[in-house]
């Protein structure tokens, strides 16, 4: 049984396309972290991508509102759309804060946190691309979701120890405030990736 039914197969493509767009946003973020130059150009690319992502999200919502009865809770589908949108918003927010706050080049801890976040985004994308044939891909999808959970725990640890190091080693309170905002946005983006993973996992368990 197809998740959305034969006539709604386009929904899978839109979900996968949206998840792929989120990965591309994460890759731009990683570029910023690894090369703290040409920030305006990178931010402009991300803004264009965000606009394209909004169009995909809007198309997803329209299709969900006009589709025939879905073989799983419609609310789950809307939550997937919402969480994907939140992930992208937080990715944009990370770069926004680095640019607006003029926080300067990131340290190794921030780079590690972004690497973990991008790894989660890639797994999220993989899970969405497998969802169209979830009855055949159940184990692969659940493995992706399980790994996303592991990465979220790793990110929590990086976030806590990163804040501890920041407060212990930085004497300028303004710098502390700036980087704390960045750390929090990375951690929140990872939390939303985890929530997407949980939603996908629940859908697969219930309907495959």
C-alpha positions as CSV (number, residue, x, y, z in Angstrom):
1,X,0.0,0.0,0.0
2,X,1.4,3.4,-1.0
3,X,1.5,5.9,1.8
4,X,-0.6,8.6,0.1
5,X,-2.4,6.5,-2.5
6,X,-1.8,6.3,-6.2
7,X,-3.1,9.8,-7.1
8,X,-1.1,11.5,-4.4
9,X,2.3,10.1,-5.2
10,X,3.5,13.7,-6.0
11,X,3.5,14.3,-2.2
12,X,6.4,12.0,-1.8
13,X,8.4,14.0,-4.4
14,X,7.6,17.2,-2.6
15,X,8.5,15.9,0.8
16,X,11.8,14.5,-0.6
17,X,12.5,17.8,-2.4
18,X,11.9,19.8,0.7
19,X,14.2,17.5,2.8
20,X,16.9,17.9,0.1
21,X,16.5,21.7,0.2
22,X,17.1,21.5,4.0
23,X,20.3,19.6,3.4
24,X,21.5,22.2,0.9
25,X,20.9,24.9,3.5
26,X,22.9,22.8,6.0
27,X,25.8,22.6,3.4
28,X,25.8,26.4,3.0
29,X,25.9,26.7,6.8
30,X,28.9,24.3,6.9
31,X,30.6,26.5,4.2
32,X,30.1,29.5,6.5
33,X,31.6,27.6,9.5
34,X,34.6,26.4,7.5
35,X,35.3,29.6,5.6
36,X,34.3,32.8,7.3
37,X,34.5,34.9,4.2
38,X,32.0,36.2,1.7
39,X,29.2,35.9,4.3
40,X,26.8,38.2,2.3
41,X,27.1,36.1,-0.8
42,X,26.4,32.9,1.2
43,X,23.5,34.5,3.0
44,X,22.1,35.6,-0.3
45,X,22.2,32.0,-1.6
46,X,20.5,30.8,1.5
47,X,17.8,33.4,1.2
48,X,17.0,32.4,-2.4
49,X,16.9,28.8,-1.2
50,X,14.6,29.7,1.7
51,X,12.2,31.3,-0.8
52,X,12.2,28.2,-3.0
53,X,11.7,26.0,0.1
54,X,8.7,28.1,1.1
55,X,7.2,27.5,-2.3
56,X,7.6,23.7,-1.9
57,X,6.1,23.8,1.6
58,X,3.1,25.8,0.3
59,X,2.6,23.2,-2.4
60,X,2.8,20.4,0.1
61,X,0.1,22.1,2.3
62,X,-2.1,22.6,-0.7
63,X,-1.8,19.0,-1.7
64,X,-2.5,17.8,1.8
65,X,-5.6,20.0,1.9
66,X,-6.9,18.7,-1.4
67,X,-5.9,15.0,-1.2
68,X,-8.2,12.1,-0.8
69,X,-8.3,10.2,2.5
70,X,-4.8,9.4,3.6
71,X,-3.9,5.9,5.0
72,X,-2.3,7.6,8.0
73,X,-3.2,10.6,10.2
74,X,-3.4,13.8,8.2
75,X,-2.1,15.5,11.3
76,X,1.2,13.5,11.0
77,X,1.7,14.8,7.5
78,X,1.1,18.4,8.5
79,X,3.5,18.0,11.4
80,X,6.2,16.7,9.1
81,X,5.7,19.8,6.9
82,X,5.9,22.1,9.9
83,X,9.0,20.5,11.4
84,X,10.8,20.5,8.1
85,X,10.1,24.2,7.8
86,X,11.3,24.8,11.4
87,X,14.6,23.0,10.7
88,X,15.3,25.3,7.8
89,X,14.3,28.4,9.8
90,X,16.8,27.5,12.5
91,X,19.5,26.9,9.9
92,X,18.9,30.4,8.5
93,X,18.8,31.7,12.0
94,X,22.2,30.4,12.8
95,X,23.8,32.2,9.9
96,X,21.7,35.3,10.6
97,X,23.1,35.5,14.1
98,X,26.7,35.1,13.1
99,X,26.3,37.8,10.5
100,X,24.2,40.3,12.5
101,X,26.1,39.8,15.7
102,X,29.5,40.0,13.9
103,X,30.5,37.1,16.2
104,X,33.7,36.3,14.3
105,X,35.1,33.0,13.1
106,X,33.7,30.0,15.0
107,X,35.7,27.7,17.3
108,X,36.2,24.0,16.8
109,X,33.2,23.2,19.1
110,X,30.8,25.1,16.8
111,X,32.3,23.3,13.8
112,X,31.8,19.9,15.4
113,X,28.2,20.9,16.3
114,X,27.5,21.9,12.7
115,X,29.0,18.6,11.4
116,X,26.6,16.7,13.7
117,X,23.7,18.7,12.5
118,X,24.5,18.2,8.8
119,X,24.9,14.4,9.4
120,X,21.3,14.5,10.9
121,X,20.0,16.4,7.9
122,X,21.4,13.9,5.5
123,X,19.8,11.0,7.4
124,X,16.5,12.9,7.5
125,X,16.7,13.3,3.8
126,X,17.5,9.6,3.3
127,X,14.5,8.6,5.4
128,X,12.1,10.8,3.3
129,X,13.5,9.4,0.1
130,X,12.8,5.9,1.3
131,X,9.3,6.7,2.6
132,X,7.6,6.2,-0.8
133,X,8.1,2.4,-0.5
134,X,8.2,2.1,3.2
135,X,6.8,-1.4,3.3
136,X,10.0,-2.5,1.6
137,X,12.3,0.0,3.3
138,X,11.0,-0.2,6.9
139,X,14.3,-1.3,8.4
140,X,16.4,1.2,6.5
141,X,14.0,4.0,7.6
142,X,14.0,3.0,11.2
143,X,17.8,2.7,11.2
144,X,18.0,6.3,9.9
145,X,15.7,7.4,12.6
146,X,17.6,5.6,15.3
147,X,20.8,7.2,14.1
148,X,19.1,10.6,14.2
149,X,18.3,10.0,17.9
150,X,21.9,9.1,18.6
151,X,23.1,12.3,17.0
152,X,20.6,14.3,19.0
153,X,22.0,13.0,22.2
154,X,25.5,13.7,20.9
155,X,24.5,17.3,20.1
156,X,23.0,17.8,23.5
157,X,26.4,16.8,25.1
158,X,28.3,19.1,22.7
159,X,25.8,22.0,23.5
160,X,26.2,21.6,27.3
161,X,30.0,21.2,27.3
162,X,30.3,24.0,24.8
163,X,28.3,26.4,27.0
164,X,30.4,25.4,30.0
165,X,33.6,26.1,28.1
166,X,32.2,29.4,26.9
167,X,31.3,30.7,30.4
168,X,34.6,29.4,31.8
169,X,37.0,30.7,29.2
170,X,35.3,33.9,27.8
171,X,35.5,37.1,29.9
172,X,33.5,39.4,27.6
173,X,29.8,39.1,28.4
174,X,28.7,40.4,25.0
175,X,30.7,37.6,23.3
176,X,29.2,35.1,25.6
177,X,25.7,36.3,24.7
178,X,26.4,36.2,20.9
179,X,27.8,32.6,20.9
180,X,25.2,31.3,23.3
181,X,22.6,32.3,20.8
182,X,24.4,30.5,18.0
183,X,24.8,27.4,20.2
184,X,21.1,27.4,21.1
185,X,20.0,27.7,17.5
186,X,22.2,24.7,16.5
187,X,20.8,22.6,19.3
188,X,17.2,23.6,18.5
189,X,17.7,22.7,14.8
190,X,18.9,19.3,15.9
191,X,15.9,18.9,18.2
192,X,13.6,19.5,15.2
193,X,15.5,17.0,13.1
194,X,14.9,14.5,16.0
195,X,11.2,15.3,16.0
196,X,11.0,14.7,12.3
197,X,12.7,11.4,12.8
198,X,10.3,10.4,15.6
199,X,7.3,11.3,13.3
200,X,8.7,9.2,10.4
201,X,9.4,6.3,12.8
202,X,5.9,6.4,14.2
203,X,4.3,6.5,10.7
204,X,6.5,3.6,9.5
205,X,5.6,1.4,12.6
206,X,1.9,2.1,12.3
207,X,1.4,1.8,8.6
208,X,3.9,-0.6,7.2
